[in-house]
Amino acid sequence: MSDLLEDEDLSSALKKCPEWEYEKNAITRTFEFEEFMDGIDFVNSVADIADEAQHHPDIRINYTKVTLKLTTHDAGGVTEADVELAQRVDNLVD
């Protein structure tokens, strides 16, 4: 199990993925796409990297918007595993 990031470490880690926001023991980011299927393709790509990392996000699909929420449930908040996955997801779109 990964250790929770302390406030200072979390602030520093989020500088690596500035599009993500911290809220309620998780980091979230919403992505917007031109078409519904573009979002679905993105979700499938996220699923591949999440499964490889053995760390799975909560995913909400709302037509052309996809919101990802990352938290380490066993640790009760954000860990380095969440930040690493956020960076990998960012690499898909940025």
C-alpha positions in Angstrom: 0.0 0.0 0.0 1.2 3.5 -0.8 1.6 6.2 1.8 -0.7 9.2 1.8 1.0 12.4 0.5 1.3 15.0 3.1 0.0 18.5 2.3 3.4 19.9 1.2 4.2 16.8 -0.8 0.8 16.9 -2.4 1.2 20.5 -3.4 4.5 19.8 -4.9 3.2 16.7 -6.7 0.3 18.6 -8.2 2.7 20.9 -9.9 3.6 18.0 -12.1 0.0 17.8 -13.3 -1.5 21.3 -12.9 -4.8 20.5 -14.7 -5.8 18.2 -11.8 -7.6 19.6 -8.8 -7.6 18.2 -5.3 -11.0 17.7 -3.7 -12.2 15.4 -1.0 -9.2 13.1 -0.7 -8.9 12.7 -4.5 -7.6 14.5 -7.6 -9.9 15.1 -10.5 -9.7 16.3 -14.0 -12.4 16.8 -16.6 -11.6 16.3 -20.3 -13.8 17.6 -23.1 -14.0 16.1 -26.6 -15.5 17.0 -29.9 -17.6 13.9 -30.2 -19.0 11.3 -27.8 -16.9 8.5 -29.4 -13.7 10.6 -28.9 -14.4 10.4 -25.2 -15.0 6.7 -25.3 -11.7 6.1 -27.2 -10.0 8.2 -24.5 -11.6 6.1 -21.7 -10.4 2.9 -23.4 -6.9 4.3 -23.5 -7.1 5.3 -19.9 -8.4 1.8 -19.1 -5.3 0.3 -20.7 -2.8 2.4 -18.8 -4.8 2.0 -15.5 -4.9 -1.7 -15.8 -1.1 -1.8 -16.6 -0.5 0.3 -13.5 -2.9 -1.8 -11.4 -4.5 1.5 -10.2 -8.0 2.3 -11.5 -9.8 5.6 -11.6 -13.4 6.4 -11.1 -14.7 7.5 -14.5 -17.8 9.6 -15.2 -18.9 10.0 -18.8 -21.3 12.8 -19.6 -21.7 12.9 -23.4 -18.5 14.7 -24.6 -17.0 15.2 -21.1 -15.1 12.6 -19.2 -14.2 13.2 -15.6 -11.5 11.1 -13.9 -11.1 10.8 -10.1 -8.0 9.3 -8.7 -7.6 8.2 -5.1 -6.0 5.3 -3.3 -8.9 3.9 -1.4 -6.8 1.6 0.9 -4.8 4.6 2.0 -7.8 6.9 2.3 -6.5 9.7 0.0 -4.0 10.7 -2.6 -0.7 8.8 -3.0 2.2 8.9 -5.4 0.3 6.2 -7.4 -2.5 8.7 -8.1 -0.1 11.4 -9.3 1.8 8.9 -11.5 -1.4 7.8 -13.1 -2.5 11.4 -13.6 0.7 12.2 -15.4 0.3 9.2 -17.7 -3.2 10.3 -18.5 -2.0 13.8 -19.2 0.4 12.4 -21.7 -2.5 10.9 -23.7 -4.0 14.3 -24.3 -1.4 17.0 -23.9 
